[in-house]
């Protein structure tokens, strides 16, 4: 599989075209438009959000809620730990799915590594091409197949996903920064 490119936040609602101001609730969705290999991030003002609006633009891989926070005068779109776990669970393959979607599998695998790094999950085992994670909060277990990404691709996707999560390159918002990040 080639690289997975994750777009950064636009800072504007894709429906109303209005700027998402600091303190405003928003919903972000990762969408794969029809006939495209690229992922598109759509940012919605909370009042303008609907799954149907996102699905009208392509296949929705997942979405999360957050609050626009100000940093150095420039608004940042953040996702908190609960939103991160919710997004991770949305990326799980549907029951009965065979083979799965390569982009979904790659995003879920890299997000699993981020969850371990942020200490939201612990890695219990890594065997037969699968990570076994345990959520620290409640002990729930997750099996995450390794999609066979090259280490350089993992690093690239982790960096891009980190930018999407933090809303700004190189910054990790840390736990509890954003509010209302549960769908």
C-alpha positions as CSV (number, residue, x, y, z in Angstrom):
1,X,0.0,0.0,0.0
2,X,1.2,3.5,-0.8
3,X,1.2,6.5,1.5
4,X,-2.0,7.7,3.1
5,X,-2.2,11.5,3.1
6,X,-4.4,13.1,5.8
7,X,-5.5,16.7,5.2
8,X,-5.3,19.4,7.8
9,X,-8.2,21.4,9.2
10,X,-9.6,24.1,7.0
11,X,-10.8,26.4,9.8
12,X,-14.1,26.9,8.0
13,X,-17.5,25.1,7.9
14,X,-17.8,23.2,4.6
15,X,-21.5,23.8,4.6
16,X,-21.9,27.4,5.7
17,X,-18.4,28.6,4.6
18,X,-18.2,30.6,7.9
19,X,-15.0,30.6,9.9
20,X,-14.9,28.3,12.9
21,X,-14.2,30.8,15.7
22,X,-12.4,29.9,19.0
23,X,-14.9,28.3,21.4
24,X,-17.1,27.0,18.7
25,X,-18.1,23.3,18.6
26,X,-17.3,21.5,15.4
27,X,-17.4,18.1,13.8
28,X,-14.6,16.9,11.5
29,X,-15.0,13.9,9.1
30,X,-12.5,12.0,7.0
31,X,-14.1,11.3,3.7
32,X,-12.9,9.5,0.5
33,X,-14.6,11.2,-2.5
34,X,-15.9,8.9,-5.2
35,X,-13.2,8.0,-7.8
36,X,-10.4,9.4,-5.6
37,X,-7.5,7.8,-3.7
38,X,-7.1,10.8,-1.5
39,X,-8.8,11.5,1.8
40,X,-10.6,14.8,2.4
41,X,-11.1,16.3,5.9
42,X,-14.4,18.1,6.1
43,X,-15.0,20.5,9.0
44,X,-18.6,21.3,10.0
45,X,-20.0,23.8,12.5
46,X,-21.8,21.7,15.0
47,X,-25.2,23.1,13.9
48,X,-24.5,22.2,10.3
49,X,-23.3,18.6,10.9
50,X,-25.0,15.5,9.7
51,X,-23.7,12.2,8.6
52,X,-25.7,12.6,5.4
53,X,-24.0,15.9,4.5
54,X,-20.6,14.2,4.9
55,X,-21.7,11.0,3.1
56,X,-23.0,13.1,0.1
57,X,-19.3,14.0,-0.5
58,X,-18.0,10.4,-0.4
59,X,-17.3,7.4,1.8
60,X,-17.0,8.5,5.5
61,X,-14.2,6.7,7.3
62,X,-14.9,8.3,10.6
63,X,-15.7,11.6,12.4
64,X,-15.1,13.3,15.7
65,X,-16.4,16.3,17.7
66,X,-14.3,19.0,19.2
67,X,-14.1,22.7,20.2
68,X,-12.0,25.3,18.4
69,X,-9.3,26.5,20.8
70,X,-7.1,29.6,20.4
71,X,-3.4,29.3,20.4
72,X,-1.2,32.3,19.7
73,X,-4.1,34.1,18.1
74,X,-4.6,31.4,15.5
75,X,-7.6,29.1,16.1
76,X,-6.8,25.4,16.4
77,X,-9.2,22.5,16.1
78,X,-8.5,19.9,18.8
79,X,-9.7,16.4,19.7
80,X,-9.6,15.1,23.3
81,X,-8.8,11.6,24.5
82,X,-12.5,10.5,24.5
83,X,-12.9,11.7,20.9
84,X,-9.7,9.9,19.9
85,X,-10.9,6.6,21.3
86,X,-14.3,7.1,19.6
87,X,-12.6,7.7,16.3
88,X,-10.4,4.6,16.8
89,X,-13.5,2.5,17.5
90,X,-15.3,3.9,14.4
91,X,-12.4,2.7,12.2
92,X,-12.9,-0.9,13.3
93,X,-13.9,-3.2,10.4
94,X,-17.7,-3.8,10.3
95,X,-18.7,-7.3,11.5
96,X,-18.4,-9.8,8.7
97,X,-16.2,-7.6,6.6
98,X,-13.5,-9.5,4.7
99,X,-10.3,-7.9,3.5
100,X,-11.4,-4.4,4.6
101,X,-10.4,-1.1,3.3
102,X,-6.7,-0.4,3.2
103,X,-6.9,3.2,4.2
104,X,-9.2,2.4,7.1
105,X,-6.8,-0.3,8.3
106,X,-3.8,2.0,7.9
107,X,-5.4,4.8,9.9
108,X,-6.6,2.5,12.6
109,X,-3.2,0.9,13.0
110,X,-1.3,4.2,13.2
111,X,-4.0,5.6,15.6
112,X,-3.5,2.5,17.8
113,X,0.2,3.4,18.0
114,X,-0.8,6.9,19.0
115,X,-3.2,5.6,21.6
116,X,-0.3,3.6,23.2
117,X,2.0,6.6,23.0
118,X,-0.6,8.8,24.8
119,X,-1.1,6.0,27.4
120,X,-4.8,5.6,26.6
121,X,-4.1,1.9,25.7
122,X,-1.4,-0.5,26.5
123,X,0.0,-3.1,24.0
124,X,-0.6,-6.6,25.5
125,X,0.7,-8.6,22.7
126,X,2.0,-8.4,19.1
127,X,1.8,-11.7,17.3
128,X,0.7,-13.0,13.9
129,X,0.6,-9.5,12.4
130,X,-1.9,-8.3,15.0
131,X,-1.6,-5.8,17.9
132,X,-3.6,-6.6,21.0
133,X,-4.4,-3.4,22.9
134,X,-6.1,-2.9,26.2
135,X,-7.9,0.3,27.0
136,X,-6.5,1.5,30.4
137,X,-9.8,3.1,31.4
138,X,-12.0,0.0,31.4
139,X,-9.9,-3.0,30.2
140,X,-11.6,-3.3,26.9
141,X,-9.5,-5.2,24.3
142,X,-9.0,-4.4,20.7
143,X,-7.3,-6.5,18.0
144,X,-5.6,-4.3,15.3
145,X,-4.2,-6.1,12.2
146,X,-0.9,-4.7,10.9
147,X,-1.6,-3.5,7.4
148,X,2.0,-4.0,6.4
149,X,3.0,-0.4,6.1
150,X,6.6,0.5,5.7
151,X,8.2,2.3,8.7
152,X,8.5,5.5,6.7
153,X,4.8,5.4,5.8
154,X,3.9,4.8,9.5
155,X,6.0,7.9,10.5
156,X,4.4,10.0,7.7
157,X,0.8,8.9,8.6
158,X,1.5,9.4,12.4
159,X,2.8,12.9,11.7
160,X,-0.2,13.8,9.5
161,X,-2.7,12.2,11.9
162,X,-1.0,14.1,14.8
163,X,-1.5,17.4,12.8
164,X,-5.2,16.5,12.3
165,X,-5.6,15.7,16.0
166,X,-3.7,18.7,17.3
167,X,-4.8,21.1,14.6
168,X,-1.2,22.4,14.4
169,X,2.1,20.8,13.3
170,X,4.2,19.4,16.1
171,X,1.8,20.2,18.9
172,X,0.1,17.5,21.0
173,X,-2.9,19.1,22.8
174,X,-2.6,16.6,25.7
175,X,-5.5,15.2,27.6
176,X,-8.6,17.2,28.4
177,X,-7.9,20.2,26.2
178,X,-11.0,20.1,24.0
179,X,-14.5,19.7,25.4
180,X,-17.6,17.8,24.2
181,X,-15.5,15.4,22.0
182,X,-17.8,12.5,22.3
183,X,-20.1,11.8,19.3
